[in-house]
Amino acid sequence: MRKILMAVFLSLGLSGALFADDFSDMTNQLSQVMGTAVSPISIEMAKHMGFYTGSGNITPVNTAGWFSLKLGAGIGLNLSSPFLNYWNTKTNPFTNTSTNPMSSLFNDAGTAIAMVPFPYDLVYAKLGIPVLPMDIGFRFGIIPPWTFSDPSGSSVSFFGLHLGAEGRYVLWEILGGLLKVDARLSMDYNNGYVKGSYTKIDTAYVNSVVVGTNTLTIGVDYEWGGLSVGTKLMGGLNIPFIGGIYGGLGLNVNFGAVTTTLTGTGRFSPVIGSEQSFSLSGPASQGYNFLDLRLIGGFQLLFINAAVEYGLLNGDLAVTIVPISLAF
């Protein structure tokens, strides 16, 4: 597959010097084809990224006013339904039956990317409000920009940023908070990218004579960004100085999109004469699934908190572990 793409891009680059107008039309058409080819990746990932954006904002039902303070730091993973289905059934997830090899390739690529667990981290603080039985909180998480590259110029890079806010209001409690029910309204913003590129450098010959150097770079850029507004109804049992259990139901409305772009750049550096180059880019965008309904359960043991969220509409699962969870 890689060799085929390289040959196509190289042929286009070399023909551009002789047929500029035709080359421009051809590259525009090829860019559209490239965007169509990677659209299955965006279509598949849009099913999961809204759920991912709204995940992780889960804490025990210890809501209280009067200047109470809760602090925590943790990590989590979003596991998609293709990933879970594979481990449940042990069947091959790459079963595209298209007779078009290119279509099958990128349909499978969408499934492959979806099967990669997407991580997140978080620190949060929640401050109680005087007079009212409620608190407000903020959340921050980041996966710092990181790039791995080799001497040829091939590379893989990723980045993720998460910002969130939440208000919690106590609806009902008995026995000094031993049993408690609260309602929550949250807003989470998340964006990031995963990018990869492959660079190939070859010496060009004509009748065993070196005439120049061909450089080709093929890349796939996957980017996402959006907002998830959620409401939750949560109930919990709180045992002083020990912990407790909690659970509930959440509904999220998602606004955002994923964009997958296939790129190709080529350069011919002749021994004699001017350099020739070309650049192609084919993007494909898809909006997030608008709604997510999640079933939530978790426990608190001393200062350790853990929770799971299951997407009733898309089949995803988010697992959050907060090894440092303090309440005052």
C-alpha positions in Angstrom: 0.0 0.0 0.0 2.8 2.4 1.0 4.6 1.8 -2.3 1.5 2.4 -4.3 0.9 5.8 -2.7 4.5 6.7 -3.1 4.4 5.9 -6.8 1.2 7.9 -7.3 2.6 10.9 -5.5 6.0 10.8 -7.2 4.3 10.5 -10.6 2.2 13.5 -9.9 5.2 15.5 -8.8 7.3 14.8 -11.9 4.4 15.4 -14.2 3.7 18.8 -12.7 6.6 20.5 -14.3 5.2 19.8 -17.8 1.5 20.0 -17.3 0.9 22.7 -14.7 -2.8 23.3 -15.3 -3.7 19.7 -15.7 -1.6 18.9 -12.6 -3.5 21.5 -10.6 -6.8 19.9 -11.5 -5.5 16.4 -10.9 -4.2 17.3 -7.4 -7.5 18.9 -6.4 -9.3 15.8 -7.5 -6.9 13.5 -5.7 -7.2 15.6 -2.5 -10.9 15.1 -2.6 -10.4 11.3 -3.1 -7.9 11.3 -0.1 -10.5 13.0 2.1 -13.2 10.5 1.0 -10.7 7.7 1.8 -10.1 8.7 5.4 -13.8 9.7 6.1 -14.5 6.2 7.7 -12.0 7.1 10.4 -13.8 10.3 11.3 -17.2 8.7 11.1 -16.2 5.9 13.5 -14.3 8.1 16.0 -17.1 10.7 16.2 -19.2 8.0 17.9 -16.8 8.0 20.8 -15.2 11.4 21.3 -18.2 13.1 22.8 -18.5 10.4 25.4 -14.7 10.7 26.0 -15.1 14.5 26.5 -17.8 14.1 29.2 -16.1 11.2 31.0 -14.1 11.3 34.3 -16.0 14.0 36.0 -17.3 11.6 38.7 -16.9 12.0 42.4 -18.6 10.4 45.5 -21.9 11.8 46.7 -20.3 13.9 49.4 -21.8 17.2 48.3 -22.0 19.8 51.1 -22.1 23.6 51.5 -20.7 25.9 54.2 -17.2 26.2 52.8 -16.6 22.4 52.5 -13.6 21.5 50.3 -12.9 18.5 48.1 -9.6 17.9 46.3 -8.5 15.0 44.0 -6.1 13.9 41.3 -6.4 10.8 39.1 -6.2 9.2 35.7 -8.6 7.3 33.4 -9.2 5.4 30.2 -12.0 5.6 27.6 -12.5 2.1 26.1 -14.6 2.1 23.0 -17.3 -0.4 22.0 -15.1 -2.0 19.2 -12.4 -2.6 21.9 -14.9 -4.1 24.3 -16.6 -6.2 21.7 -13.3 -7.7 20.6 -12.4 -8.8 24.2 -15.9 -10.1 24.8 -16.2 -12.1 21.6 -12.6 -12.7 20.5 -13.7 -12.2 16.9 -11.8 -10.4 14.3 -13.1 -6.7 14.2 -11.6 -6.1 10.7 -14.3 -7.7 8.6 -15.0 -5.1 5.9 -16.4 -6.8 2.9 -15.9 -4.0 0.4 -14.5 -5.0 -3.0 -12.5 -1.8 -3.1 -9.1 -2.3 -1.4 -8.7 1.4 -0.5 -12.2 1.5 1.1 -11.5 -1.7 3.1 -8.1 -0.3 4.2 -9.5 3.0 5.7 -12.6 1.3 7.1 -10.3 -1.0 9.0 -8.2 2.0 10.0 -11.2 3.6 11.6 -11.8 0.5 13.6 -8.2 0.2 14.5 -8.0 3.7 15.9 -11.2 3.3 17.8 -9.7 0.2 19.5 -6.9 2.3 21.0 -7.8 3.2 24.7 -7.8 7.0 25.0 -6.3 8.2 28.3 -7.1 11.3 30.4 -5.8 12.7 33.6 -7.4 15.2 36.0 -7.0 17.3 39.1 -10.1 18.8 40.6 -11.3 21.1 43.5 -14.8 21.6 44.8 -15.8 24.4 47.2 -19.0 24.4 49.2 -21.3 27.4 49.0 -22.6 29.1 52.2 -26.3 28.8 53.0 -27.0 26.5 50.0 -26.5 22.7 50.1 -24.3 22.8 47.1 -20.7 23.1 45.9 -19.0 24.2 42.7 -15.9 22.7 41.2 -13.3 22.9 38.5 -11.3 20.2 36.6 -8.1 20.4 34.7 -6.2 17.7 32.7 -3.5 17.7 30.1 -1.4 15.2 28.1 1.5 17.4 27.2 2.6 17.7 23.6 5.0 14.9 22.8 6.7 13.9 19.5 8.8 10.9 18.7 10.8 11.0 15.5 13.6 9.2 13.7 16.5 10.5 11.6 14.5 10.1 8.4 11.9 12.6 9.6 9.2 10.1 10.3 7.3 10.9 13.5 4.4 10.3 15.8 3.0 13.0 18.1 0.0 13.6 20.4 -1.6 16.1 22.7 -4.7 16.4 24.8 -6.3 19.2 27.0 -9.3 19.0 29.2 -11.1 21.7 31.1 -14.3 21.3 33.1 -16.7 22.9 35.7 -19.5 21.3 37.7 -22.1 22.4 40.2 -23.7 19.8 42.6 -26.9 20.3 44.7 -28.1 18.1 47.5 -31.7 17.0 46.8 -32.2 14.7 49.8 -30.2 13.3 52.7 -30.9 11.4 56.0 -28.9 10.4 59.1 -26.4 13.2 58.8 -25.5 12.5 55.2 -25.2 8.7 55.6 -27.6 8.4 52.6 -27.5 11.3 50.1 -28.9 12.1 46.6 -27.6 15.1 44.6 -28.2 16.6 41.1 -25.2 17.7 39.0 -24.7 20.0 36.0 -21.3 19.9 34.3 -19.5 21.4 31.3 -16.4 19.8 29.9 -14.2 20.9 27.0 -11.6 18.7 25.4 -9.3 18.9 22.4 -6.2 17.2 21.1 -4.5 15.4 18.3 -2.7 12.3 17.2 -0.4 12.7 14.2 1.8 10.3 12.3 4.0 10.7 9.2 6.4 8.5 7.2 9.2 9.9 5.2 11.0 7.9 2.4 14.2 9.2 0.7 15.4 7.5 -2.5 18.1 8.2 -5.1 16.8 8.6 -8.6 18.6 6.9 -11.5 18.4 7.0 -15.3 20.5 4.3 -17.0 22.5 3.8 -13.8 23.3 7.5 -13.6 22.2 9.5 -10.5 19.9 12.3 -11.6 18.6 13.4 -8.2 16.9 12.6 -5.0 13.2 11.8 -4.4 11.7 12.7 -1.0 8.1 11.6 -0.1 6.3 12.1 3.2 2.9 10.6 3.8 1.0 11.6 7.0 -2.3 11.0 8.8 -3.5 13.7 11.2 -6.3 13.0 13.6 -7.7 15.9 15.6 -10.7 16.5 17.8 -12.3 19.3 19.8 -15.6 19.9 21.4 -17.8 20.6 24.4 -20.0 18.2 26.5 -22.8 19.5 28.7 -24.0 16.9 31.2 -26.6 16.5 33.9 -26.5 13.6 36.5 -28.7 12.3 39.2 -26.5 10.5 41.8 -27.2 8.6 45.0 -24.7 7.3 47.6 -24.0 5.7 50.9 -21.3 7.4 53.0 -19.7 5.7 55.9 -17.6 8.2 58.0 -13.8 7.7 57.9 -14.2 4.6 55.7 -15.8 5.5 52.4 -18.9 4.3 50.6 -20.6 3.4 47.3 -22.4 5.5 44.8 -24.2 5.3 41.5 -26.5 7.1 39.1 -27.5 8.1 35.6 -26.1 10.9 33.4 -27.2 12.6 30.2 -24.7 14.5 28.0 -25.3 16.8 25.0 -22.2 17.0 22.8 -20.9 19.7 20.5 -17.8 19.1 18.5 -16.1 17.3 15.6 -13.3 15.1 14.6 -11.1 15.7 11.5 -8.9 13.2 9.8 -6.5 14.4 7.2 -4.4 12.4 4.8 -1.4 14.4 3.5 1.3 13.8 0.9 4.3 15.9 0.1 7.0 15.1 -2.5 10.2 16.8 -3.6 12.5 15.9 -6.5 16.0 17.5 -6.1 17.9 17.0 -9.4 21.6 17.0 -9.7 21.3 19.6 -12.4 18.3 22.0 -12.6 15.6 23.4 -10.3 13.8 21.5 -7.5 10.3 20.3 -8.1 7.7 19.6 -5.4 4.0 19.0 -4.7 1.7 18.9 -1.7 -1.6 17.2 -1.3 -4.1 17.3 1.6 -7.5 15.5 2.0 -9.5 16.3 5.2 -12.7 14.6 6.4 -14.7 15.9 9.3 -17.6 14.5 11.3 -19.7 15.9 14.1 -19.9 14.2 17.5 -22.8 12.0 18.4 -25.2 14.5 19.9 -26.4 12.5 22.9 -24.8 10.2 25.4 -26.7 8.4 28.2 -24.4 6.9 30.8 -24.8 4.5 33.7 -22.5 5.3 36.6 -21.1 3.4 39.5 -18.2 3.8 41.9 -16.8 3.4 45.4 -14.7 5.4 47.9 -12.3 3.6 50.2 -10.4 5.9 52.6 -8.9 8.4 50.2 -9.1 6.2 47.0 -12.0 6.7 44.6 -12.8 4.7 41.5 -15.7 4.9 39.1 -16.9 3.4 35.8 -19.3 5.0 33.2 -21.0 2.9 30.6 -22.5 4.5 27.5 -26.0 3.1 27.0 -26.1 4.6 23.5 -22.7 3.9 22.1 -21.4 1.0 24.3 -18.3 2.7 25.5 -16.8 2.4 28.9 -14.8 5.0 30.9 -12.8 3.9 33.9 -11.5 6.6 36.3 -9.2 6.0 39.3 -8.5 8.8 41.8 -5.8 7.6 44.2 -5.8 10.9 46.0 -9.3 12.0 47.0 -9.7 14.3 50.0 -12.8 15.8 51.6 -12.9 18.4 54.3 
